Amino acid sequence: MMWNELLVRYGELTLKGKNRNVFIRQLKRNVKAALHGLESVEIKAERDRMFLTADDANDMAEVMERLPKVFGIHSFSPVMKCAPTMEDIYETALSAVRQNETEGKSFKVEIRRTDKEFPYISGELQQMIGGHVLRNIEGLHVKMKQPDILLHVDIRRHEVLLTSKVYQGAGGMPVGSSGKTLLMLSGGIDSPVAGYMMMKRGVQIDAIHFESPPFTSEQAKQKVIDLAEKLCAFGGNIRLHVIPFTELQQKIAYKIPDGESMTSTRRAMMEIADRVREEIGAQGIVTGESLGQVASQTLDSLTAINEVTSTPVLRPLIALDKLEIIDIAQKIDTYELSIQPFEDCCTIFTPAKPRTKPKLKRVKHFEALIEDMDTLIDAAVENRYVYKLPLKKEETFTDLL
């Protein structure tokens, strides 16, 4: 039997109270955006679940590929429909169960009876349908707790819906339901993972990247654009703000001793990011920092860097080790891009012996030697340029230069 409908389960959204509809509407918008271009797909969002239908088999196959990346979805299942008669329910139940590997597996029938006029109550239906399945499919046995196969039967007034195969969703909250932040996106492994984890909590992101030509290459910039486009798959459009950082970074490298130059560079980046954040109406700044991973990520360094802003700085990777971060990067398909050998401005200007315990008073003393620091920061913010991602298929990176 063919199917053309999916049942989508919300998961965490079901814990919401009076404002649940706000989250459901956001999820529907995100699903619609994720399925853009699939003309036959229709979406119907109800209070406790969502239904997707598609008349075109190719569209439905594409839905199955795209839906697992949409945050806010706990799981989804193909739906089979039949008339509300026991004969049709029996036949469709067998088809639904046979979607799964059945030999040696356990199963259970779960009934949802919204049509209270249906001639059998839920307990009777469980026994009748379960018995029919056992008699007609060899190798199955009943298990009431945590069965291998859960056959869900939804008895409605004019139709019956049956599902048995469950596909895992991305979980989390719908992107856009928890505010907006600015992600500091380098070309490394960590920051794309940080963006992904914030999006999973429903946060919409813009991204900011610092370039220092001619010390950084066009390939390094393209890598960051590609990474941002990877993140678009989990939450729609992303604006990437690219900051011209050469002049300011050279001033820091020339005026400030090596021990403090990394801290001052990060402070300048944070201040620029904070000004961009304010312009775009974001509520926080996200970084990919992990405690103790490098010299700029000690508690002393982070304290000195944070001093330039009162904006919340969110660090979702702070307690993860590198191997844990790499595992997530591989899962979201950013790892291979991140390890491409194109250096960003942070790695090119890294001093040989940066201080792991910088003294804020000393850092600010040397920064005061750069008399035009504020002017350079203003210019970097004003002269940034913005990519709207994902790029249209007919666009290329060079078209935007």
Residue, then its C-alpha position, 0 to 999 in steps of 0.5 A: m500500500m502506498w502512502n502520501e501523508l506524514l504525521v509530525r510529532y512536536g515533542e518538547l512543544t507539547l510542554k508549552g501552555k497557553n502560548r503553545n500556538v505561537f511555537i506551532r505557528q513558528l514551526k509551521r513557517n519553518v517547515k514551509a521554508a524547509l520544503h520550499g519548491l515542493e509544489s504538491v506538499e500541503i501542511k496542516a498544523e494542529r494543536d498536538r501534531m502536524f500533517l504533511t501531504a504530497d500527491d507527488a511521490n518524488d516530493m514526498a521522498e524529498v520531504m523525508e530527506r529535509l524534515p529531519k533537519v527542522f528543529g522543533i520536530h520530535s519524530f514523524s511517521p508515514v500515515m496510512k488511511c482507510a475507511p472506518t470499518m473493521e475490515d479496512i482497519y484489519e487490512t491496513a494494519l497489516s500493511a502498516v506493520r509490514q513496513n517494519e522488519t517483523e521477525g522476532k520483534s515485539f509489537k503493541v497496538e495503541i488506540r486513539r478513539t476521537d470518534k466516540e460513536f465508533p462501535y468498539i471501545s479502545g480496549e476491545l480494538q487493541q485486542m481485535i487488531g492485535g489478534h489479527v496482526l498476530r494471526n497473519i504475521e509470523g515472528l511477532h509477539v506482544k510486549m506492552k512496554q517499549p515494544d519494537i513496533l508500535l502500531h498507532v490507530d487513530i479512529r476518526r469520524h470519517e477515516v482511520l489513520l494508522t502508523s507504525k514506522v517512526y523517524q527521529g526528528a531534530g528535536g529542540m525548539p523551532v528556530g525563531s521562537s527564542g529570540k535572535t543572536l549574532l554568531m561569531l563565525s570563524g572558519g574553524i570547527d567550533s563556531p558552526v557547532a555553536g551556531y547549530m546548538m543555539m538554533k536547536r534551542g529556537v534561536q535565530i542567528d545572524a553571523i559575523h566573520f572577520e577577514s584581513p586581506p591580503f593575509t586571508s584569502e578569498q578561499a577562506k571567506q568562501k569556506v565561511i560562506d559555505l559553513a553558514e549555508k550548511l547552518c541554513a538547512f537547520g533554520g532558514n535564511i542567515r545573514l553573514h556580516v563580513i568585517p574588514f579587519t586588516e587595518l585594526q588588526q595590524k595596529i594591534a599587532y604593531k602597538i601591543p606586545d605579543g603577550e596581550s595582542m591576542t586578548s586585544t584582538r578578541r576584545a576588538m572583535m567583541e566590541i565590533a560584534d556588539r555594535v553590529r548586534e545592536e544594529i540588527g536587533a539581536q539579543g546576544i552574541v554566540t561564540g564557539e569557545s570551549l574552556g581551556q582549549v586555547a590561550s584565549q579561552t581561559l577564564d582570565s582571558l574570557t573575563a578580559i574579553n567580556e569586559v568590553t560589553s554588557t551584552p549576554v555572551l552565549r558559549p554553548l560549547i564551554a564544557l565540551d572537549k574537542l572530540e565531542i565538538i568534532d562528533i557534532a561537526q561530523k553529524i551536521d556535515t560541517y567538519e570537512l569544510s572546517i578542516q580545509p587549509f585556509e587560515d582565518c585572521c585569528t590563526i595568521f596573527t596568533p603570537a608565539k606565546p600569548r598570555t593565558k592569564p592576561k591582566l586587564k589593567r595592562v591590556k587597557h594600558f597598551e590599547a590606549l596607545i592606539e589613539d584611533m581605536d574607536t575610529l577604526i572600530d567605527a569604520a570596520v562596522e560601517n564598511r562591512y558587507v552582508y551576504k544573504l544566505p542561502l545563495k540562490k542557485e544561479e548566484t555564485f560567490t564571485d557574483l557578489l564581489 
